[in-house]
Amino acid sequence: MVFNINGKFAIITGGASGIGLHYAKELLRNGLQGVTLADINPTIGKTALEEIEKEFGPGKAIFVETDVTSRQQLENAFQKTVDRFKHIDILINNAGILNDRVWEREIDINMNGTIHGILLATEKFLTKYQQGPEAVIVNIASTAAWDFYPHIPIYSATKSAVIALTKSWGVEHFYNKWNIRFIAVCPGVTFTPLIFDMNGRNLGKPYEEYLQFTINKWPGQKPEHVAEEVMRVIKFAPNGTAWLIEGGEPAYEVIPIDRNTQKKNLLQEN
């Protein structure tokens, strides 16, 4: 089944800047009728709305000040979306930070914030206010979910959790109950504010040393490319799948190894 973005409505956490704003604009270019930018900074939110209005005209977007670590605040963003647009068809759980120095908050935003979004969508909002035959939840992970970057181990863990959430909810049993398709997207290094100036955002000198040793290994890409690929993923990706976007190349599916094929990898005691 191809998901038709045209005429639909979306809510994007962390949607007022960086790659989240690119998702919003690309959705609108694909015919989205309206979008809620659920983000924490009202000043950035005001600027984002001005940009969207300039390109797409008035009435296409609203900003709701939201800290995704608060289920109450995120529920308010969902409710204001319904109040304004009457429907919610797409949720992009995009809000995230990359800062292992404040790892408790990093976990709270990257993992708990995603969980809040999924629970609100499945228990109340997307199940009730979607149009058409299905809704879509896109959970934004990272290449760190698969490569387990040693210089940012806690960030890597939060993004691995996003994959686990997507795989656990993205099964036929839940789809048959809610008509919601779950997809994970794993961008590689993307030129956004999140990735610039990594100094001071890890656990100290040993991690900084590892970063300097490996920093040139990863190919970069523009956020516009990621947003364009995410549109294809929303339209065509099957439920419960994870898609990696890296180096400006097309998205490709990442499939975890079946653990049952690993039974011969026995511990050697010599």
C-alpha positions in Angstrom: 0.0 0.0 0.0 1.3 3.4 -0.9 0.7 6.1 1.6 -0.6 9.3 0.0 0.7 12.4 1.8 -1.5 14.7 -0.2 -4.3 16.2 2.0 -2.9 14.7 5.2 -1.9 16.4 8.5 1.3 15.8 10.6 2.9 16.6 13.9 6.7 16.7 14.1 8.5 16.9 17.4 11.6 19.0 17.2 10.1 20.4 14.1 11.1 24.0 14.3 14.7 23.8 13.2 17.3 21.5 11.7 16.3 18.4 9.9 12.8 18.5 11.6 12.0 21.7 9.8 13.2 20.2 6.5 10.8 17.3 7.1 7.9 19.8 7.5 8.7 21.7 4.4 9.2 18.5 2.3 5.9 17.1 3.5 4.2 20.3 2.5 5.9 20.1 -0.9 4.3 16.7 -1.2 0.8 18.0 -0.6 0.5 17.9 3.2 -2.4 20.0 4.2 -1.1 21.1 7.6 1.7 20.5 10.1 2.3 21.1 13.8 5.9 22.0 14.9 6.1 20.7 18.4 9.4 22.2 19.7 10.8 23.7 22.9 12.0 27.1 21.6 9.3 29.7 20.8 11.7 32.1 19.2 12.9 29.4 16.7 9.3 28.4 16.3 8.3 31.9 15.2 11.0 32.0 12.6 10.1 28.5 11.3 6.4 29.6 10.9 7.6 32.7 9.0 9.6 30.5 6.6 6.8 28.1 6.0 4.3 30.9 5.4 6.6 32.6 3.0 7.0 29.4 0.9 3.5 27.8 1.3 1.2 30.5 2.3 -0.8 31.1 5.6 -2.5 28.5 7.6 -0.3 25.6 6.8 1.5 25.3 10.1 1.2 25.9 13.8 3.9 26.0 16.5 3.2 24.5 20.0 5.8 24.9 22.7 6.6 21.4 23.7 9.1 19.6 25.9 8.7 16.0 24.8 10.0 14.7 28.2 6.6 15.9 29.5 3.8 13.6 28.4 1.3 16.4 29.3 3.0 19.0 27.1 3.2 16.5 24.2 -0.4 15.6 24.6 -1.2 19.3 24.5 0.6 19.5 21.1 -1.5 16.6 19.8 -4.7 18.2 21.1 -3.9 21.6 19.6 -3.2 19.8 16.3 -6.7 18.2 16.4 -8.3 21.5 17.4 -6.7 23.3 14.5 -6.6 20.6 11.7 -9.2 18.0 12.9 -7.0 15.1 11.9 -3.5 13.7 12.5 -2.2 11.2 10.0 1.6 11.3 10.4 3.7 11.6 13.5 7.5 12.1 13.2 9.2 11.5 16.5 12.2 13.6 15.7 13.1 15.5 18.9 16.5 14.6 20.1 19.8 15.8 21.5 23.4 14.6 21.1 25.1 15.3 24.4 26.4 12.5 26.6 27.5 15.0 29.2 23.8 15.4 30.1 23.0 11.8 29.5 20.0 11.6 31.8 18.3 14.3 29.8 19.5 12.7 26.6 17.8 9.5 27.5 14.7 11.4 28.6 14.4 13.3 25.2 15.6 10.7 22.8 14.0 7.6 24.2 11.3 8.6 26.6 10.1 11.4 24.3 9.7 8.8 21.5 7.8 6.5 23.8 5.4 9.4 24.9 4.7 10.1 21.2 4.0 6.5 20.4 1.7 6.0 23.4 -0.3 9.1 22.7 -0.6 8.2 19.1 -1.7 4.6 19.6 -3.9 5.2 22.7 -5.7 8.3 21.7 -4.9 10.4 18.7 -3.8 8.7 15.5 -6.2 5.8 16.1 -9.1 8.3 16.4 -8.2 11.2 14.1 -6.4 9.5 11.1 -7.9 9.8 7.6 -7.9 7.1 5.0 -6.8 3.4 5.6 -3.7 4.0 7.7 -1.5 6.5 9.6 2.3 6.5 9.9 4.7 6.9 12.7 8.3 7.7 11.8 10.8 7.3 14.6 14.1 9.0 13.9 17.1 6.9 15.0 20.7 7.2 13.7 23.5 5.2 12.1 24.7 5.2 15.8 21.9 2.6 16.4 23.8 0.1 14.3 27.5 1.2 14.6 27.5 1.8 18.4 29.8 4.8 18.3 32.3 4.5 21.2 32.7 8.3 21.5 29.0 8.7 22.3 27.9 5.4 23.8 24.8 6.7 25.6 23.5 8.5 22.5 24.1 5.3 20.6 22.1 3.4 23.2 19.1 5.8 22.9 19.0 5.4 19.1 19.3 1.6 19.4 16.3 1.8 21.7 14.4 3.7 19.0 15.0 0.8 16.6 13.7 -1.7 19.3 10.6 0.4 19.8 9.9 0.5 16.1 10.4 -3.2 15.7 8.4 -4.1 18.7 5.4 -2.0 17.7 5.7 -2.5 14.0 4.2 -5.9 13.9 1.0 -7.2 12.2 -0.8 -7.7 15.5 -0.7 -4.0 16.3 -1.2 -2.9 12.7 -4.5 -4.9 12.6 -5.7 -3.1 15.8 -4.7 0.5 14.9 -3.9 0.8 11.2 -0.7 2.5 12.1 2.5 1.8 10.2 5.8 2.1 12.2 9.0 3.0 10.4 12.5 3.9 11.7 14.8 6.2 9.8 18.6 6.2 10.6 20.3 9.3 9.1 24.1 9.3 9.0 26.1 12.5 9.6 23.9 15.3 8.4 24.9 19.0 8.4 22.6 20.3 11.0 23.2 22.2 14.3 23.1 18.8 16.1 26.3 17.7 14.5 28.5 20.8 14.6 30.9 21.5 17.5 31.1 18.1 19.2 33.5 19.4 21.8 32.2 19.1 25.3 29.3 16.8 24.3 30.9 13.5 25.4 32.0 12.0 28.6 35.5 13.4 28.6 39.0 13.1 27.2 39.1 9.3 26.3 35.9 9.8 24.3 37.2 13.0 22.7 40.4 11.1 21.7 38.4 8.4 20.0 36.3 10.9 18.2 39.4 12.6 16.7 40.7 9.2 15.6 37.5 8.3 13.7 35.9 11.7 12.8 36.8 11.5 9.1 35.3 8.0 8.6 31.7 9.1 8.1 30.4 10.7 4.9 28.2 13.8 5.4 25.0 14.8 3.7 22.6 17.7 3.4 19.4 17.7 5.4 17.4 18.3 2.2 18.5 14.9 0.9 17.4 13.2 4.1 14.0 14.9 4.0 13.5 13.8 0.4 14.4 10.2 1.2 12.1 10.2 4.2 9.2 11.1 2.0 9.9 8.0 -0.1 10.1 6.0 3.1 6.8 7.3 4.3 5.1 6.5 1.0 6.6 3.0 0.4 8.3 1.4 3.4 6.7 -1.6 5.0 5.6 -1.7 8.6 8.3 -2.4 11.2 11.2 -1.6 8.9 14.3 0.5 9.5 16.0 2.6 6.8 19.5 4.1 6.7 20.3 7.3 4.9 23.9 8.2 4.6 26.3 10.1 2.4 23.7 11.6 0.1 22.8 8.1 -1.2 19.3 6.5 -1.4 17.8 5.0 1.7 18.3 1.3 2.2 16.8 -1.1 4.6 18.8 -2.4 7.6 17.8 -5.9 8.7 19.0 -7.2 12.0 20.7 -10.6 11.9 18.5 -13.5 13.0 20.0 -14.6 16.3 19.1 -18.2 15.6 21.7 -18.2 12.8 24.4 -17.5 15.4 24.1 -20.7 17.5 27.5 -22.0 16.3 29.3 -19.0 17.7 30.1 -20.8 20.9 32.4 -19.5 23.6 35.9 -20.8 23.3 37.6 -21.6 26.6 41.2 -21.9 25.4 
